[in-house]
């Protein structure tokens, strides 16, 4: 459990989310400049920082859930700039709910 309560400096989710936002902003700038390779890498790095921010996935931790959503969004975004691979989202029914999975395919 985090020793710093609330979304502020020193809080686990806050600190790692800040790093994710830094790379996400870089990725958007690279994309606007037409540098697809740099955009892909920066979106991927952002997704990794957001993923770390989401730990330890405690039930009811809204900040953790928001960080995980940002991680997934940036991960998916990174594949828009990776021409060799296609990312497909697959929804698997499980116990009355759906589990979202990613299928990585080579470009045809």
MDAnalysis code that builds the backbone (N, CA, C; Angstrom):
import MDAnalysis as mda
import numpy as np

u = mda.Universe.empty(324, n_residues=108, atom_resindex=np.repeat(np.arange(108), 3), trajectory=True)
u.add_TopologyAttr("name", ["N", "CA", "C"] * 108)
u.add_TopologyAttr("resid", np.arange(1, 109))
u.add_TopologyAttr("resname", ["UNK", "UNK", "UNK", "UNK", "UNK", "UNK", "UNK", "UNK", "UNK", "UNK", "UNK", "UNK", "UNK", "UNK", "UNK", "UNK", "UNK", "UNK", "UNK", "UNK", "UNK", "UNK", "UNK", "UNK", "UNK", "UNK", "UNK", "UNK", "UNK", "UNK", "UNK", "UNK", "UNK", "UNK", "UNK", "UNK", "UNK", "UNK", "UNK", "UNK", "UNK", "UNK", "UNK", "UNK", "UNK", "UNK", "UNK", "UNK", "UNK", "UNK", "UNK", "UNK", "UNK", "UNK", "UNK", "UNK", "UNK", "UNK", "UNK", "UNK", "UNK", "UNK", "UNK", "UNK", "UNK", "UNK", "UNK", "UNK", "UNK", "UNK", "UNK", "UNK", "UNK", "UNK", "UNK", "UNK", "UNK", "UNK", "UNK", "UNK", "UNK", "UNK", "UNK", "UNK", "UNK", "UNK", "UNK", "UNK", "UNK", "UNK", "UNK", "UNK", "UNK", "UNK", "UNK", "UNK", "UNK", "UNK", "UNK", "UNK", "UNK", "UNK", "UNK", "UNK", "UNK", "UNK", "UNK", "UNK"])
u.atoms.positions = np.array([
    [0.850, -1.173, 0.000],
    [0.000, 0.000, 0.000],
    [0.894, 1.234, 0.000],
    [0.472, 2.244, -0.747],
    [1.247, 3.473, -0.878],
    [1.281, 4.242, 0.435],
    [2.435, 4.781, 0.760],
    [2.570, 5.558, 1.996],
    [2.123, 7.005, 1.814],
    [1.984, 7.451, 0.553],
    [1.513, 8.809, 0.276],
    [0.085, 8.702, -0.244],
    [-0.848, 9.196, 0.551],
    [-2.264, 9.097, 0.212],
    [-2.663, 10.261, -0.678],
    [-3.474, 9.969, -1.682],
    [-3.951, 11.008, -2.588],
    [-3.067, 11.126, -3.819],
    [-3.645, 11.676, -4.855],
    [-2.943, 11.822, -6.126],
    [-2.096, 13.091, -6.060],
    [-0.866, 12.920, -5.569],
    [0.045, 14.050, -5.419],
    [1.479, 13.541, -5.444],
    [2.412, 14.486, -5.458],
    [3.827, 14.141, -5.504],
    [4.179, 13.126, -4.421],
    [4.903, 12.101, -4.817],
    [5.295, 11.042, -3.893],
    [4.394, 9.820, -3.947],
    [3.173, 9.980, -4.442],
    [2.246, 8.861, -4.578],
    [2.698, 8.000, -5.765],
    [2.673, 6.686, -5.576],
    [3.136, 5.746, -6.611],
    [2.472, 6.011, -7.961],
    [1.157, 6.029, -7.976],
    [0.428, 6.208, -9.234],
    [0.737, 7.568, -9.850],
    [0.789, 8.590, -9.035],
    [1.075, 9.940, -9.527],
    [2.442, 9.994, -10.213],
    [3.455, 9.504, -9.550],
    [4.824, 9.598, -10.083],
    [4.981, 8.853, -11.407],
    [4.462, 7.634, -11.481],
    [4.602, 6.854, -12.707],
    [3.697, 7.395, -13.822],
    [2.547, 7.938, -13.456],
    [1.660, 8.541, -14.454],
    [2.305, 9.780, -15.064],
    [3.038, 10.534, -14.255],
    [3.742, 11.715, -14.779],
    [4.738, 11.304, -15.861],
    [5.469, 10.226, -15.625],
    [6.413, 9.729, -16.632],
    [5.665, 9.268, -17.883],
    [4.550, 8.587, -17.690],
    [3.745, 8.157, -18.831],
    [3.253, 9.340, -19.646],
    [2.781, 10.376, -18.975],
    [2.291, 11.573, -19.682],
    [3.405, 12.250, -20.464],
    [4.615, 12.268, -19.900],
    [5.756, 12.856, -20.588],
    [5.985, 12.169, -21.937],
    [6.001, 10.841, -21.912],
    [6.234, 10.094, -23.162],
    [5.030, 10.140, -24.098],
    [3.838, 10.200, -23.544],
    [2.653, 10.319, -24.387],
    [2.671, 11.643, -25.154],
    [3.052, 12.725, -24.489],
    [3.159, 14.037, -25.156],
    [4.226, 14.004, -26.236],
    [5.373, 13.365, -25.936],
    [6.425, 13.222, -26.939],
    [5.908, 12.443, -28.144],
    [5.171, 11.373, -27.886],
    [4.644, 10.528, -28.956],
    [3.719, 11.326, -29.869],
    [2.847, 12.129, -29.272],
    [1.922, 12.934, -30.076],
    [2.680, 13.943, -30.932],
    [3.740, 14.520, -30.381],
    [4.563, 15.470, -31.148],
    [5.258, 14.755, -32.297],
    [5.823, 13.594, -32.027],
    [6.463, 12.816, -33.090],
    [5.460, 12.474, -34.189],
    [4.258, 12.088, -33.797],
    [3.222, 11.731, -34.775],
    [2.863, 12.932, -35.640],
    [2.714, 14.090, -35.018],
    [2.408, 15.311, -35.788],
    [3.528, 15.675, -36.745],
    [4.762, 15.385, -36.337],
    [5.928, 15.683, -37.176],
    [6.156, 14.621, -38.248],
    [5.357, 13.547, -38.229],
    [5.488, 12.496, -39.231],
    [6.563, 11.476, -38.937],
    [7.106, 11.483, -37.719],
    [8.134, 10.510, -37.340],
    [7.456, 9.296, -36.707],
    [6.961, 8.395, -37.565],
    [6.187, 7.241, -37.102],
    [6.970, 6.316, -36.186],
    [8.229, 6.089, -36.482],
    [9.039, 5.188, -35.675],
    [9.206, 5.731, -34.251],
    [9.516, 7.010, -34.126],
    [9.670, 7.620, -32.800],
    [8.330, 7.673, -32.074],
    [7.245, 7.933, -32.808],
    [5.911, 7.966, -32.197],
    [5.553, 6.597, -31.646],
    [5.809, 5.557, -32.424],
    [5.508, 4.194, -31.980],
    [6.257, 3.862, -30.707],
    [7.541, 4.163, -30.680],
    [8.364, 3.845, -29.515],
    [7.906, 4.637, -28.287],
    [7.612, 5.932, -28.461],
    [7.203, 6.768, -27.328],
    [5.834, 6.349, -26.784],
    [4.890, 5.993, -27.664],
    [3.591, 5.500, -27.188],
    [3.769, 4.198, -26.411],
    [4.663, 3.333, -26.902],
    [4.910, 2.067, -26.211],
    [5.523, 2.310, -24.830],
    [6.511, 3.187, -24.759],
    [7.135, 3.505, -23.470],
    [6.104, 4.100, -22.517],
    [5.261, 4.997, -23.023],
    [4.202, 5.577, -22.190],
    [3.311, 4.475, -21.633],
    [2.969, 3.502, -22.466],
    [2.102, 2.411, -22.003],
    [2.761, 1.634, -20.868],
    [4.073, 1.472, -20.921],
    [4.783, 0.741, -19.879],
    [4.775, 1.517, -18.558],
    [5.006, 2.827, -18.631],
    [4.971, 3.641, -17.414],
    [3.571, 3.656, -16.801],
    [2.554, 3.790, -17.639],
    [1.183, 3.767, -17.127],
    [0.853, 2.406, -16.497],
    [1.371, 1.351, -17.091],
    [1.128, 0.017, -16.552],
    [1.741, -0.118, -15.156],
    [2.964, 0.372, -14.985],
    [3.602, 0.352, -13.671],
    [2.791, 1.201, -12.689],
    [2.271, 2.332, -13.151],
    [1.470, 3.222, -12.294],
    [0.216, 2.525, -11.773],
    [-0.276, 1.561, -12.522],
    [-1.536, 0.903, -12.152],
    [-1.382, -0.145, -11.051],
    [-0.155, -0.563, -10.741],
    [0.059, -1.574, -9.699],
    [-0.239, -1.008, -8.333],
    [-0.643, -1.788, -7.360],
    [-0.755, -3.241, -7.344],
    [-2.154, -3.751, -7.666],
    [-2.982, -2.994, -8.359],
    [-4.326, -3.417, -8.764],
    [-5.213, -3.773, -7.575],
    [-5.238, -2.905, -6.582],
    [-6.115, -3.127, -5.430],
    [-7.562, -2.864, -5.832],
    [-8.450, -3.688, -5.351],
    [-9.863, -3.552, -5.696],
    [-10.392, -2.183, -5.237],
    [-11.041, -1.470, -6.161],
    [-11.635, -0.181, -5.830],
    [-10.682, 1.001, -5.941],
    [-9.443, 0.780, -6.361],
    [-8.477, 1.873, -6.512],
    [-8.696, 2.554, -7.860],
    [-9.434, 3.653, -7.865],
    [-9.793, 4.354, -9.107],
    [-8.569, 4.877, -9.857],
    [-7.556, 5.351, -9.128],
    [-6.347, 5.856, -9.789],
    [-5.631, 4.737, -10.539],
    [-5.616, 3.561, -9.938],
    [-5.005, 2.405, -10.575],
    [-5.766, 2.019, -11.844],
    [-7.072, 2.052, -11.770],
    [-7.905, 1.709, -12.933],
    [-7.684, 2.704, -14.059],
    [-7.636, 3.990, -13.725],
    [-7.400, 5.020, -14.744],
    [-6.032, 4.843, -15.398],
    [-5.021, 4.519, -14.609],
    [-3.680, 4.297, -15.154],
    [-3.674, 3.096, -16.094],
    [-4.414, 2.045, -15.738],
    [-4.463, 0.861, -16.603],
    [-5.142, 1.180, -17.928],
    [-6.190, 1.984, -17.893],
    [-6.863, 2.411, -19.129],
    [-5.889, 3.196, -20.004],
    [-5.117, 4.097, -19.405],
    [-4.118, 4.858, -20.163],
    [-3.055, 3.927, -20.747],
    [-2.669, 2.905, -19.994],
    [-1.685, 1.938, -20.497],
    [-2.214, 1.228, -21.743],
    [-3.445, 0.738, -21.671],
    [-4.034, 0.042, -22.819],
    [-4.186, 0.978, -24.018],
    [-4.637, 2.204, -23.781],
    [-4.828, 3.164, -24.873],
    [-3.515, 3.482, -25.579],
    [-2.464, 3.702, -24.820],
    [-1.169, 4.004, -25.419],
    [-0.573, 2.794, -26.115],
    [-0.801, 1.609, -25.566],
    [-0.318, 0.386, -26.212],
    [-0.983, 0.222, -27.581],
    [-2.310, 0.379, -27.611],
    [-3.029, 0.283, -28.888],
    [-2.566, 1.372, -29.853],
    [-2.368, 2.570, -29.342],
    [-1.934, 3.687, -30.189],
    [-0.569, 3.403, -30.812],
    [0.306, 2.749, -30.073],
    [1.646, 2.463, -30.604],
    [1.580, 1.601, -31.859],
    [0.571, 0.766, -31.968],
    [0.466, -0.112, -33.136],
    [-0.021, 0.609, -34.387],
    [-0.558, 1.794, -34.248],
    [-0.948, 2.584, -35.421],
    [0.283, 3.050, -36.181],
    [1.434, 3.025, -35.523],
    [2.674, 3.514, -36.128],
    [3.682, 2.395, -36.361],
    [3.220, 1.158, -36.273],
    [4.102, 0.004, -36.471],
    [3.596, -0.770, -37.678],
    [4.190, -0.528, -38.818],
    [3.658, -1.060, -40.075],
    [3.834, -2.569, -40.237],
    [4.731, -3.186, -39.479],
    [4.974, -4.618, -39.652],
    [3.994, -5.501, -38.883],
    [3.185, -4.918, -38.018],
    [2.328, -5.718, -37.145],
    [0.913, -5.158, -37.089],
    [-0.046, -6.063, -37.033],
    [-1.448, -5.686, -36.855],
    [-1.855, -6.124, -35.446],
    [-2.555, -5.261, -34.744],
    [-3.065, -5.586, -33.418],
    [-4.579, -5.714, -33.508],
    [-5.080, -6.884, -33.169],
    [-6.530, -7.128, -33.163],
    [-6.996, -7.280, -31.731],
    [-8.124, -6.663, -31.431],
    [-8.729, -6.798, -30.111],
    [-9.792, -7.884, -30.185],
    [-9.692, -8.844, -29.278],
    [-10.629, -9.965, -29.251],
    [-11.332, -9.966, -27.899],
    [-12.653, -10.130, -27.926],
    [-13.435, -10.180, -26.694],
    [-13.844, -11.629, -26.438],
    [-13.410, -12.147, -25.299],
    [-13.665, -13.530, -24.921],
    [-14.719, -13.553, -23.805],
    [-15.858, -14.227, -24.041],
    [-16.849, -14.329, -22.956],
    [-16.328, -15.215, -21.821],
    [-16.534, -14.739, -20.586],
    [-16.086, -15.509, -19.425],
    [-16.969, -15.171, -18.231],
    [-17.667, -16.171, -17.718],
    [-18.518, -16.044, -16.537],
    [-19.447, -14.826, -16.612],
    [-20.093, -14.671, -17.754],
    [-21.057, -13.594, -17.929],
    [-20.454, -12.234, -18.235],
    [-19.141, -12.163, -18.372],
    [-18.465, -10.910, -18.700],
    [-17.600, -11.139, -19.929],
    [-16.888, -10.103, -20.340],
    [-15.959, -10.231, -21.461],
    [-14.549, -9.887, -21.012],
    [-13.608, -10.676, -21.467],
    [-12.191, -10.402, -21.252],
    [-11.644, -9.925, -22.595],
    [-10.988, -8.786, -22.593],
    [-10.412, -8.252, -23.828],
    [-8.971, -8.722, -23.933],
    [-8.655, -9.325, -25.071],
    [-7.314, -9.832, -25.339],
    [-6.798, -9.190, -26.621],
    [-5.483, -9.182, -26.767],
    [-4.873, -8.647, -27.975],
    [-4.207, -9.767, -28.756],
    [-4.468, -9.797, -30.044],
    [-3.852, -10.750, -30.946],
    [-2.889, -9.973, -31.849],
    [-1.631, -10.374, -31.855],
    [-0.610, -9.704, -32.656],
    [-0.388, -10.530, -33.918],
    [-0.565, -9.889, -35.079],
    [-0.444, -10.572, -36.363],
    [0.578, -9.863, -37.250],
    [1.274, -10.628, -38.077],
    [2.183, -9.972, -39.034],
    [1.369, -9.270, -40.117],
    [1.899, -8.194, -40.616],
    [1.254, -7.458, -41.710],
    [1.261, -8.339, -42.963],
    [0.157, -8.371, -43.688],
    [0.084, -9.197, -44.898],
    [0.682, -8.485, -46.071],
])
